[in-house]
Amino acid sequence: MAKLLNWAIFNRKLKEKNLIIFTPLDIRRIFGVSKVAATFLVHRYTKRGLLKRVKRGIYALYDTVVPELYLANKLYEPSYISLEFALSYHQVIPETVYEVTSVTTKATRRFNVLGKVFTYRKIKKEAFTGYSINQQRGLTFLIAEPEKAFVDLTYLRVISNKKPISRFNKEKINQTKAFRYAKLFNNNKLISIIRTTFL
């Protein structure tokens, strides 16, 4: 089967499926080939310069521009964009943030992929919520609501013994919603900070 999958067929099928980035497992599912055949195909087309290796086990068509926010969700799952990047995105803080920051229920990680830095900070499973679905170039990605990004960042600063951020637009944060999200972390210091921040 792998021999029958010439580049034209391979390329066309991926584009029909709108697979911007994919894994060998995706290739197995789409073409019904074995694990060995899928790995062979991906390796062969990467070596020929037709695919690019985004990260170990994740690939993209060489001529495809991968939207960074979509990529952020796919690089390390489960995750959603949060912290400084989300606060900048929602215009809660004035700074432009170039590193794409996310939270995850898995271990903290940092990746330098396609010339961009992606960081992932671990939070409790109980607090893995408070995000919405947005779009970038027609592809969906998950990003924290302003309140959740603020609480996520405050929590991580609290457990690292750092001061909470002080420069932010309070009008962009709903205090009731932020307090509700803070309680998910079951951390009294965090709850106290969120409660007093808006007094």
MARLUMZA-84751 format. One record per residue: residue number from 1; x, y, z of N, C-alpha, C in turn. Coordinates in nm, 2 decimals. Example, Ala and Ser with C-alpha at 12.3 -4.5 7.8 and 13.67 -1.06 7.14 Angstrom:
<sites>
i; n_px; n_py; n_pz; ca_px; ca_py; ca_pz; c_px; c_py; c_pz
1; 1.32; -0.57; 0.78; 1.23; -0.45; 0.78; 1.32; -0.33; 0.78
2; 1.28; -0.22; 0.71; 1.37; -0.11; 0.71; 1.29; 0.00; 0.79
</sites>
This chain:
<sites>
i; n_px; n_py; n_pz; ca_px; ca_py; ca_pz; c_px; c_py; c_pz
1; 0.08; -0.12; 0.00; 0.00; 0.00; 0.00; 0.09; 0.13; 0.00
2; 0.19; 0.13; 0.08; 0.28; 0.24; 0.09; 0.34; 0.28; -0.04
3; 0.37; 0.18; -0.13; 0.43; 0.20; -0.26; 0.33; 0.27; -0.35
4; 0.20; 0.24; -0.33; 0.10; 0.30; -0.42; 0.07; 0.44; -0.39
5; 0.11; 0.48; -0.27; 0.08; 0.62; -0.22; 0.19; 0.71; -0.28
6; 0.17; 0.75; -0.40; 0.27; 0.85; -0.45; 0.24; 0.99; -0.39
7; 0.33; 1.08; -0.41; 0.32; 1.21; -0.35; 0.19; 1.28; -0.38
8; 0.15; 1.28; -0.51; 0.03; 1.35; -0.55; -0.09; 1.31; -0.47
9; -0.11; 1.17; -0.46; -0.22; 1.12; -0.38; -0.21; 1.16; -0.23
10; -0.09; 1.14; -0.18; -0.06; 1.17; -0.04; -0.10; 1.32; -0.01
11; -0.04; 1.40; -0.09; -0.06; 1.55; -0.07; -0.21; 1.59; -0.09
12; -0.27; 1.54; -0.19; -0.41; 1.58; -0.22; -0.50; 1.54; -0.10
13; -0.48; 1.41; -0.05; -0.57; 1.36; 0.05; -0.55; 1.44; 0.18
14; -0.43; 1.48; 0.22; -0.41; 1.56; 0.34; -0.47; 1.70; 0.32
15; -0.47; 1.76; 0.21; -0.53; 1.89; 0.19; -0.68; 1.88; 0.19
16; -0.73; 1.77; 0.13; -0.88; 1.74; 0.14; -0.93; 1.74; 0.28
17; -0.85; 1.67; 0.37; -0.88; 1.66; 0.51; -0.85; 1.78; 0.59
18; -0.79; 1.88; 0.52; -0.75; 2.01; 0.59; -0.66; 1.98; 0.71
19; -0.57; 1.88; 0.69; -0.48; 1.85; 0.80; -0.35; 1.93; 0.79
20; -0.35; 2.04; 0.86; -0.24; 2.13; 0.86; -0.11; 2.07; 0.92
21; -0.13; 2.00; 1.04; -0.03; 1.93; 1.10; -0.08; 1.79; 1.13
22; 0.00; 1.69; 1.13; -0.04; 1.55; 1.15; 0.07; 1.46; 1.20
23; 0.03; 1.34; 1.25; 0.12; 1.24; 1.30; 0.11; 1.12; 1.21
24; 0.21; 1.03; 1.23; 0.20; 0.90; 1.16; 0.07; 0.83; 1.19
25; 0.01; 0.84; 1.31; -0.11; 0.78; 1.34; -0.23; 0.83; 1.25
26; -0.22; 0.96; 1.22; -0.32; 1.02; 1.13; -0.31; 0.96; 0.99
27; -0.18; 0.94; 0.95; -0.16; 0.87; 0.82; -0.22; 0.73; 0.81
28; -0.20; 0.66; 0.92; -0.25; 0.52; 0.93; -0.41; 0.53; 0.92
29; -0.47; 0.62; 0.99; -0.62; 0.63; 0.98; -0.67; 0.67; 0.85
30; -0.60; 0.76; 0.78; -0.65; 0.82; 0.66; -0.63; 0.72; 0.54
31; -0.51; 0.65; 0.54; -0.48; 0.57; 0.43; -0.50; 0.42; 0.45
32; -0.52; 0.38; 0.58; -0.54; 0.24; 0.61; -0.42; 0.16; 0.60
33; -0.30; 0.22; 0.63; -0.17; 0.15; 0.62; -0.13; 0.11; 0.76
34; -0.02; 0.02; 0.76; 0.03; -0.02; 0.89; 0.11; 0.09; 0.96
35; 0.15; 0.06; 1.08; 0.24; 0.16; 1.15; 0.37; 0.17; 1.08
36; 0.43; 0.06; 1.04; 0.56; 0.06; 0.97; 0.54; 0.14; 0.84
37; 0.44; 0.12; 0.76; 0.42; 0.19; 0.63; 0.40; 0.34; 0.65
38; 0.32; 0.38; 0.76; 0.30; 0.52; 0.79; 0.43; 0.59; 0.82
39; 0.51; 0.52; 0.90; 0.64; 0.58; 0.95; 0.73; 0.59; 0.82
40; 0.73; 0.49; 0.74; 0.81; 0.49; 0.62; 0.77; 0.61; 0.53
41; 0.64; 0.63; 0.51; 0.59; 0.74; 0.42; 0.64; 0.87; 0.47
42; 0.61; 0.90; 0.60; 0.65; 1.02; 0.66; 0.80; 1.05; 0.65
43; 0.88; 0.95; 0.68; 1.02; 0.96; 0.67; 1.07; 0.99; 0.53
44; 1.01; 0.92; 0.43; 1.05; 0.93; 0.29; 1.02; 1.07; 0.24
45; 0.90; 1.12; 0.27; 0.86; 1.26; 0.22; 0.93; 1.37; 0.30
46; 0.97; 1.34; 0.42; 1.04; 1.45; 0.50; 1.18; 1.46; 0.44
47; 1.24; 1.34; 0.41; 1.38; 1.34; 0.35; 1.38; 1.40; 0.22
48; 1.27; 1.39; 0.14; 1.27; 1.46; 0.01; 1.23; 1.61; 0.02
49; 1.21; 1.65; 0.14; 1.18; 1.80; 0.15; 1.04; 1.84; 0.13
50; 0.95; 1.74; 0.12; 0.81; 1.76; 0.09; 0.73; 1.78; 0.22
51; 0.78; 1.73; 0.33; 0.72; 1.75; 0.46; 0.82; 1.81; 0.55
52; 0.77; 1.89; 0.65; 0.87; 1.94; 0.75; 0.83; 1.88; 0.89
53; 0.93; 1.85; 0.96; 0.92; 1.80; 1.10; 0.89; 1.92; 1.19
54; 0.78; 1.93; 1.25; 0.74; 2.03; 1.34; 0.80; 2.01; 1.48
55; 0.79; 1.89; 1.52; 0.83; 1.84; 1.65; 0.84; 1.69; 1.64
56; 0.90; 1.62; 1.73; 0.91; 1.48; 1.72; 0.77; 1.42; 1.71
57; 0.74; 1.35; 1.60; 0.61; 1.28; 1.59; 0.51; 1.37; 1.52
58; 0.54; 1.50; 1.50; 0.44; 1.59; 1.44; 0.50; 1.65; 1.31
59; 0.42; 1.65; 1.20; 0.47; 1.69; 1.07; 0.37; 1.79; 1.00
60; 0.42; 1.86; 0.90; 0.33; 1.95; 0.83; 0.38; 1.94; 0.68
61; 0.29; 1.98; 0.59; 0.33; 1.99; 0.45; 0.43; 2.11; 0.44
62; 0.53; 2.09; 0.36; 0.64; 2.19; 0.35; 0.59; 2.33; 0.31
63; 0.49; 2.33; 0.22; 0.44; 2.46; 0.17; 0.33; 2.52; 0.25
64; 0.30; 2.46; 0.37; 0.19; 2.51; 0.45; 0.24; 2.60; 0.57
65; 0.18; 2.72; 0.58; 0.20; 2.80; 0.70; 0.11; 2.76; 0.81
66; 0.17; 2.72; 0.92; 0.09; 2.67; 1.03; 0.06; 2.78; 1.13
67; -0.07; 2.82; 1.15; -0.10; 2.93; 1.24; -0.05; 2.90; 1.38
68; 0.02; 2.99; 1.44; 0.09; 2.97; 1.57; -0.01; 2.93; 1.68
69; -0.13; 2.99; 1.69; -0.22; 2.96; 1.80; -0.28; 2.82; 1.78
70; -0.31; 2.78; 1.66; -0.35; 2.64; 1.63; -0.24; 2.54; 1.67
71; -0.12; 2.58; 1.63; -0.01; 2.49; 1.66; 0.02; 2.48; 1.81
72; -0.01; 2.59; 1.88; 0.02; 2.58; 2.03; -0.07; 2.48; 2.10
73; -0.19; 2.46; 2.05; -0.28; 2.36; 2.11; -0.24; 2.22; 2.07
74; -0.19; 2.21; 1.95; -0.16; 2.07; 1.90; -0.02; 2.02; 1.94
75; 0.07; 2.11; 1.97; 0.21; 2.07; 2.01; 0.21; 1.98; 2.13
76; 0.12; 2.02; 2.23; 0.12; 1.95; 2.36; -0.02; 1.95; 2.41
77; -0.08; 1.83; 2.41; -0.22; 1.82; 2.44; -0.23; 1.74; 2.57
78; -0.33; 1.77; 2.66; -0.43; 1.88; 2.64; -0.37; 2.01; 2.69
79; -0.40; 2.12; 2.62; -0.36; 2.25; 2.66; -0.45; 2.36; 2.60
80; -0.44; 2.47; 2.66; -0.51; 2.59; 2.60; -0.42; 2.71; 2.63
81; -0.43; 2.81; 2.54; -0.34; 2.93; 2.55; -0.39; 3.01; 2.67
82; -0.30; 3.06; 2.76; -0.34; 3.13; 2.88; -0.22; 3.22; 2.92
83; -0.22; 3.26; 3.04; -0.11; 3.34; 3.11; -0.09; 3.47; 3.03
84; 0.04; 3.51; 3.02; 0.07; 3.64; 2.96; 0.02; 3.66; 2.82
85; 0.04; 3.55; 2.73; 0.00; 3.57; 2.60; -0.15; 3.59; 2.58
86; -0.23; 3.52; 2.66; -0.38; 3.54; 2.65; -0.42; 3.67; 2.71
87; -0.35; 3.72; 2.81; -0.38; 3.85; 2.87; -0.35; 3.96; 2.77
88; -0.24; 3.95; 2.69; -0.21; 4.04; 2.59; -0.31; 4.03; 2.47
89; -0.35; 3.91; 2.44; -0.44; 3.89; 2.33; -0.58; 3.96; 2.36
90; -0.62; 3.95; 2.49; -0.75; 4.01; 2.53; -0.73; 4.16; 2.57
91; -0.61; 4.21; 2.56; -0.58; 4.35; 2.59; -0.60; 4.38; 2.74
92; -0.57; 4.28; 2.82; -0.58; 4.31; 2.96; -0.45; 4.37; 3.01
93; -0.34; 4.33; 2.95; -0.21; 4.40; 2.97; -0.16; 4.47; 2.85
94; -0.08; 4.58; 2.86; -0.05; 4.66; 2.75; 0.07; 4.60; 2.66
95; 0.14; 4.51; 2.72; 0.26; 4.45; 2.65; 0.22; 4.36; 2.54
96; 0.31; 4.36; 2.44; 0.30; 4.26; 2.33; 0.38; 4.14; 2.38
97; 0.32; 4.02; 2.38; 0.39; 3.90; 2.43; 0.42; 3.81; 2.31
98; 0.55; 3.78; 2.28; 0.58; 3.70; 2.17; 0.59; 3.55; 2.19
99; 0.62; 3.51; 2.31; 0.62; 3.37; 2.35; 0.48; 3.33; 2.37
100; 0.44; 3.22; 2.31; 0.30; 3.17; 2.32; 0.29; 3.08; 2.45
101; 0.22; 3.13; 2.55; 0.21; 3.07; 2.68; 0.08; 2.99; 2.69
102; 0.09; 2.87; 2.74; -0.03; 2.79; 2.76; -0.02; 2.72; 2.90
103; -0.14; 2.66; 2.94; -0.14; 2.57; 3.05; -0.18; 2.43; 3.01
104; -0.14; 2.34; 3.09; -0.17; 2.20; 3.06; -0.19; 2.12; 3.19
105; -0.24; 2.00; 3.19; -0.25; 1.92; 3.31; -0.13; 1.82; 3.31
106; -0.04; 1.83; 3.21; 0.08; 1.75; 3.20; 0.20; 1.83; 3.26
107; 0.31; 1.77; 3.25; 0.43; 1.83; 3.30; 0.47; 1.96; 3.22
108; 0.53; 2.06; 3.29; 0.57; 2.18; 3.23; 0.67; 2.16; 3.12
109; 0.65; 2.22; 3.01; 0.74; 2.20; 2.89; 0.77; 2.33; 2.82
110; 0.87; 2.33; 2.74; 0.91; 2.45; 2.65; 0.96; 2.40; 2.52
111; 0.90; 2.45; 2.41; 0.94; 2.40; 2.28; 0.98; 2.53; 2.19
112; 1.08; 2.51; 2.11; 1.12; 2.61; 2.01; 1.09; 2.55; 1.88
113; 0.98; 2.59; 1.82; 0.93; 2.52; 1.70; 0.90; 2.63; 1.59
114; 0.95; 2.60; 1.47; 0.93; 2.69; 1.35; 0.96; 2.83; 1.38
115; 1.07; 2.85; 1.46; 1.11; 2.99; 1.50; 1.03; 3.06; 1.60
116; 0.95; 2.98; 1.67; 0.86; 3.04; 1.78; 0.88; 2.96; 1.91
117; 0.87; 3.03; 2.02; 0.88; 2.96; 2.15; 0.74; 2.94; 2.21
118; 0.72; 2.82; 2.25; 0.59; 2.78; 2.31; 0.62; 2.72; 2.45
119; 0.55; 2.78; 2.55; 0.57; 2.72; 2.69; 0.44; 2.67; 2.74
120; 0.45; 2.57; 2.82; 0.33; 2.51; 2.88; 0.36; 2.49; 3.03
121; 0.27; 2.55; 3.12; 0.28; 2.54; 3.26; 0.17; 2.45; 3.32
122; 0.21; 2.36; 3.41; 0.11; 2.27; 3.47; 0.02; 2.33; 3.57
123; -0.11; 2.30; 3.56; -0.21; 2.34; 3.66; -0.29; 2.22; 3.70
124; -0.37; 2.23; 3.80; -0.45; 2.12; 3.85; -0.56; 2.08; 3.75
125; -0.59; 1.95; 3.74; -0.69; 1.91; 3.65; -0.83; 1.97; 3.68
126; -0.85; 1.99; 3.81; -0.98; 2.06; 3.85; -1.00; 2.20; 3.80
127; -0.88; 2.26; 3.77; -0.89; 2.40; 3.72; -0.87; 2.41; 3.57
128; -0.87; 2.30; 3.50; -0.85; 2.30; 3.35; -0.98; 2.33; 3.29
129; -1.02; 2.46; 3.29; -1.14; 2.50; 3.23; -1.14; 2.65; 3.21
130; -1.24; 2.72; 3.16; -1.24; 2.86; 3.15; -1.18; 2.91; 3.02
131; -1.19; 2.83; 2.92; -1.14; 2.87; 2.79; -1.25; 2.87; 2.68
132; -1.23; 2.93; 2.57; -1.32; 2.94; 2.47; -1.26; 2.90; 2.33
133; -1.34; 2.88; 2.23; -1.29; 2.84; 2.10; -1.28; 2.97; 2.01
134; -1.17; 3.00; 1.96; -1.15; 3.11; 1.87; -1.09; 3.06; 1.74
135; -1.08; 3.14; 1.64; -1.03; 3.10; 1.51; -0.91; 3.19; 1.46
136; -0.81; 3.12; 1.40; -0.70; 3.19; 1.33; -0.69; 3.13; 1.19
137; -0.70; 3.21; 1.09; -0.70; 3.16; 0.95; -0.79; 3.04; 0.93
138; -0.90; 3.04; 0.98; -1.00; 2.94; 0.96; -0.98; 2.81; 1.05
139; -0.88; 2.81; 1.13; -0.86; 2.70; 1.22; -0.89; 2.73; 1.36
140; -0.95; 2.64; 1.44; -0.99; 2.67; 1.57; -0.87; 2.65; 1.67
141; -0.88; 2.73; 1.78; -0.78; 2.71; 1.89; -0.85; 2.74; 2.02
142; -0.80; 2.69; 2.13; -0.86; 2.71; 2.26; -0.77; 2.82; 2.33
143; -0.84; 2.92; 2.39; -0.77; 3.02; 2.46; -0.85; 3.06; 2.59
144; -0.78; 3.09; 2.69; -0.84; 3.12; 2.82; -0.92; 3.25; 2.81
145; -1.04; 3.26; 2.88; -1.11; 3.38; 2.89; -1.02; 3.48; 2.97
146; -1.04; 3.61; 2.96; -0.95; 3.70; 3.03; -0.94; 3.67; 3.18
147; -1.05; 3.64; 3.25; -1.05; 3.61; 3.39; -0.97; 3.48; 3.42
148; -0.98; 3.38; 3.34; -0.91; 3.26; 3.37; -0.76; 3.27; 3.34
149; -0.72; 3.35; 3.24; -0.58; 3.37; 3.21; -0.52; 3.45; 3.33
150; -0.59; 3.55; 3.38; -0.55; 3.62; 3.50; -0.53; 3.54; 3.62
151; -0.63; 3.45; 3.65; -0.62; 3.36; 3.76; -0.51; 3.26; 3.75
152; -0.50; 3.20; 3.63; -0.39; 3.10; 3.60; -0.26; 3.16; 3.63
153; -0.23; 3.28; 3.58; -0.11; 3.35; 3.60; -0.08; 3.38; 3.75
154; -0.19; 3.43; 3.81; -0.17; 3.46; 3.95; -0.14; 3.34; 4.04
155; -0.21; 3.23; 4.01; -0.18; 3.10; 4.08; -0.04; 3.06; 4.06
156; 0.01; 3.06; 3.94; 0.15; 3.02; 3.91; 0.25; 3.11; 3.98
157; 0.22; 3.24; 3.99; 0.31; 3.33; 4.06; 0.30; 3.31; 4.21
158; 0.18; 3.27; 4.26; 0.17; 3.25; 4.41; 0.25; 3.12; 4.45
159; 0.24; 3.02; 4.37; 0.32; 2.89; 4.41; 0.47; 2.91; 4.38
160; 0.51; 3.01; 4.31; 0.65; 3.04; 4.28; 0.70; 3.15; 4.37
161; 0.62; 3.19; 4.47; 0.65; 3.30; 4.56; 0.69; 3.43; 4.49
162; 0.61; 3.46; 4.38; 0.63; 3.59; 4.31; 0.51; 3.67; 4.33
163; 0.53; 3.80; 4.32; 0.42; 3.90; 4.34; 0.33; 3.89; 4.22
164; 0.20; 3.91; 4.25; 0.10; 3.91; 4.14; 0.13; 4.03; 4.04
165; 0.08; 4.02; 3.92; 0.10; 4.14; 3.83; 0.02; 4.26; 3.88
166; 0.07; 4.38; 3.86; 0.00; 4.49; 3.91; -0.05; 4.58; 3.80
167; 0.01; 4.58; 3.68; -0.03; 4.66; 3.57; -0.12; 4.58; 3.48
168; -0.25; 4.60; 3.49; -0.35; 4.54; 3.40; -0.48; 4.62; 3.41
169; -0.56; 4.60; 3.30; -0.68; 4.67; 3.29; -0.79; 4.60; 3.36
170; -0.83; 4.65; 3.48; -0.93; 4.59; 3.56; -1.07; 4.58; 3.50
171; -1.09; 4.68; 3.41; -1.22; 4.68; 3.34; -1.24; 4.56; 3.25
172; -1.13; 4.50; 3.21; -1.14; 4.38; 3.12; -1.16; 4.25; 3.20
173; -1.16; 4.26; 3.33; -1.18; 4.14; 3.42; -1.31; 4.15; 3.49
174; -1.39; 4.04; 3.48; -1.51; 4.03; 3.56; -1.47; 3.97; 3.70
175; -1.49; 4.04; 3.80; -1.44; 4.00; 3.94; -1.51; 3.87; 3.98
176; -1.64; 3.87; 3.96; -1.72; 3.75; 4.01; -1.67; 3.62; 3.94
177; -1.65; 3.63; 3.81; -1.60; 3.52; 3.73; -1.46; 3.48; 3.77
178; -1.37; 3.58; 3.79; -1.23; 3.55; 3.84; -1.23; 3.48; 3.97
179; -1.32; 3.53; 4.06; -1.32; 3.46; 4.20; -1.37; 3.32; 4.19
180; -1.47; 3.29; 4.10; -1.52; 3.16; 4.08; -1.41; 3.07; 4.02
181; -1.33; 3.12; 3.93; -1.22; 3.04; 3.88; -1.11; 3.02; 3.98
182; -1.08; 3.12; 4.07; -0.98; 3.10; 4.17; -1.01; 2.99; 4.27
183; -1.14; 2.97; 4.30; -1.18; 2.87; 4.39; -1.15; 2.73; 4.34
184; -1.14; 2.71; 4.21; -1.11; 2.58; 4.15; -0.97; 2.53; 4.20
185; -0.88; 2.62; 4.23; -0.75; 2.59; 4.26; -0.73; 2.54; 4.41
186; -0.84; 2.57; 4.49; -0.84; 2.53; 4.63; -0.71; 2.58; 4.70
187; -0.68; 2.71; 4.68; -0.56; 2.77; 4.73; -0.60; 2.90; 4.80
188; -0.59; 2.90; 4.93; -0.64; 3.02; 5.01; -0.57; 3.15; 4.98
189; -0.44; 3.14; 4.96; -0.37; 3.26; 4.93; -0.41; 3.32; 4.79
190; -0.43; 3.24; 4.69; -0.48; 3.28; 4.56; -0.62; 3.34; 4.58
191; -0.71; 3.28; 4.65; -0.84; 3.33; 4.67; -0.84; 3.47; 4.73
192; -0.75; 3.48; 4.83; -0.74; 3.61; 4.90; -0.69; 3.72; 4.81
193; -0.59; 3.69; 4.73; -0.54; 3.79; 4.63; -0.64; 3.83; 4.53
194; -0.71; 3.74; 4.48; -0.82; 3.77; 4.38; -0.93; 3.85; 4.44
195; -0.96; 3.82; 4.57; -1.06; 3.90; 4.64; -1.02; 4.04; 4.66
196; -0.90; 4.06; 4.70; -0.85; 4.20; 4.74; -0.80; 4.28; 4.62
197; -0.77; 4.21; 4.51; -0.72; 4.28; 4.39; -0.82; 4.39; 4.34
198; -0.95; 4.36; 4.35; -1.05; 4.44; 4.29; -1.11; 4.54; 4.39
199; -1.06; 4.54; 4.51; -1.12; 4.63; 4.61; -1.08; 4.78; 4.58
</sites>
